[in-house]
């Protein structure tokens, strides 16, 4: 007999909340709890934007139980904050299929006593797997980098300078510089080396 998981859903918008709740209610192994409360086995979190403030509010407002985070993008610093909020699985929206969501619920419920170090290692490993095996195949990534930015960063990682990148991509040098500046400003990166390192760590290149 399959175990039954008591699952709560907390979403920032009613459409996401209704869609996830409706799907979970159709599964015999899940009992949806509304509103979220302390006897939930797992809570599913779907914020509109993932920020340190949002994660702090989540930690304060949701039951003290394992959580699954569904988000558009997740950075390394987000993973660290996620562990502090007892988030045991992270799914990008683009990869949050029914099967993956159920697997994440079962895994989160069974890992209630995991240590922070174990959780961080597992979250990083799962994020890397989703990036390489799921998102990359669809031209997506955990960050909000677009295809042009990824192309420029990949060539930077290969050691090409601005003029060479512009020639290879048929861009002007000003366009290449603007792309790099846009990435650094948006993601709060210090310089080109930091941008390349960030892209490599997040599996974008």
Secondary structure, 3 states (H helix, E strand, C coil): CCCCEEEEEEECCHHHHHHHHHHHHCCCCEEEECCCCCCCCEEEEECCCCCHHHHHHHHHHCCCCEEEEEECCCCHHHHHHHHHCCEEEEEEHHHCCHHHHHHHHHHHHHCCCCCHHHHHHHHHHHHHHHHHHHHHHHCCCCCCCCHHHHHHHHHHHCCCCHHHHHHHHCCCHHHHHHHHHHHHHHCCCCCHHHHHHHHHHCCCC
